[in-house]
Amino acid sequence: MDTLTLLCLLLAAVLCAAAWQAWRIGNERRDVTLLGVGGGVSAAGAALSFLL
């Protein structure tokens, strides 16, 4: 696995964890959604990078 793929996967994990924490403490839905979408896009990019 390439270093950039690992970094993208790490970024996705951190963004998803931040979204979960933000949801847990009751932040605005808009902010939680933005973090979740960022994590999802990063995870999709890591998966695509891994497959190619």
N, C-alpha and C positions, 0 to 999 in steps of 0.2 A: 504494500500500500504506500502510496506517495505521501510525502510530508505535507503537501498542501491539502490532500484529502483528509489527513488526520486533523489538521488545524481547522478545516471547515466543519468536521464532525464535532470537534471540541467546541467551536463557536455555537453550533446548533444546540449542543447539550447545555451550555451555559445560558443561552437565550431561553430555552425551554424551562430551565430551572428558575430563571428570573421571572418568567411569566407565571409559573406556578406560585412562587412566593408573592408576587404582586396580587394575584387572584386571592391568595390566602389571607392577606392583610386587608383586602377590600379596596384596592385601587380602582380607578375608573375603568369601565369595560373597554373603552377605547384604547387605553394604554396597555391593558393586558392583551388585547387583540393584536396590537402592533408588535408586541414582543413575541407572541405566539406565531404570527405570520413570518416574522424574521427568522425564528427558529426553524419553522417548517421549510422555508425557502433554502436556508443553509443546509438542512438535512437532505433536501432533494438534490441540491448541488453536490453534496458529498456522495450520495448514492449514484448519481450520474457519473461523477468523476471515477468512482470505484468500478463501475461497469465498463467504462471506456478505457 
